Amino acid sequence: MLIKIKTSEARVGMFVHMVDGGWLASPFWRSQLLLTRQAQIDKLVDAGIAEIVIDTSRGVGPADAGAATACAVVVDPPEESEPPAAFAPAAPYNGPERRARRRPATELDRARETVERSKEAVSRMFSEVRLGHAVDAAAISPLVDEIAASVARDSTAIIKVTRLKNKDEYTYLHSVAVCALLINLARRMGLPEDEVRDLGMAGMLHDIGKMAVPSALLDKPGKLEPNEFSVVQTHPVKGHALLLESDGVAPPVLDVCLHHHERIDGSGYPHGLSAAQLSLHARMGAICDVYDAVTSDRPYKRPWSPSEALSRMSSWTGHFDPELLAIFIESIGIYPVGTLVRLRSNQLAIVTAVNDEDPTLPVVRAFFDIPTQAFVPQRDLDTARSRSEDTVHRTERGSYWFGDAWPQVMEAVRTGRTPPRASAAPAAPTPLAMGA
Ligand SMILES: [Fe+2]
């Protein structure tokens, strides 16, 4: 439910759906955010925002329900929560003869320019490192800011541009792509902006150690021999050593560089660390790194589509932090087959087919009513054709709703059968327990 409250009554855990005065009045990059710190509330108050609209399905409600009822105004949810339109940059005045010159029309155009500049800068920096020079992190710092700004305006644009890379530019564009993906994921998680920026830098530099690996191995068109793979596997340690010799490299950058190939079951490298030993940043880096690698055109494999990649990554056990992967999928904005989602009608549904034209609008099978906590007659819904009727609101975690019975529930829904009664969720969960 959307509720309008006084900003002074905001508290940590609330999800801000909208601020009084609109997006332009907001002191934050994003128009919507989960309040994770008192400092964010103070920032809203300092910005002179008198009221905010909170979404109680994505965060906690007012502390004093009685008082809230007295002052709250229930707002109808919008049919579509479109992000604010991106502002095109103001064109410099160049005299009447140049007024007709076209400026970048879309965020996609701006993203292409940013990515091109970033690719050149990363390429230059990597070449310098290959020649034995120190890593100049400061040189790419403005580009991390530029990428962060692009992600804030429209995350899909820059992620789309960086995914489309040819084999020759992979090494450089992979760094730019992981930078954008990490920034997008970190913002989705509501991390502080300085941490978001460090993670962007971590994306840019996570594979710097590859510059200490022979190019012939990195560019080898076929599968690597075991001894060759061992050499490539040294790149996190070599990169970490290179970054330690450089000035001003933040701890998250060092951490992601050293641990982005670790897996939560301890089968990764270089140290075989398990989930409890891996930092949040390292687990985030692992997801973003693999997602970009498998969706890119490589010498030895065809690129997977985003939905195929997310579907396969979700099926791997022991590789990624499952909760983080769920948030990552949500941050990418597409829903692979098998994803559990919550519809705006407050029903749970499973994605049964991906809409190739718009992966944000999948075909789903609704089967569970959240308010009544009951299985309902299953209905198939093409959300691309039913936007005004019902659409996907967010991803959910099956084990959270159905515990150990989730695989049976999923199989029953997949085959069109009613799941056993005992597998219904025992109590109405709170949205915050999802870690949204
Ligand atoms: Fe790597």
Residues whose N, C-alpha, C, O or C-beta is under 5 A from the ligand:
A	BS01	LIG	H206 D207
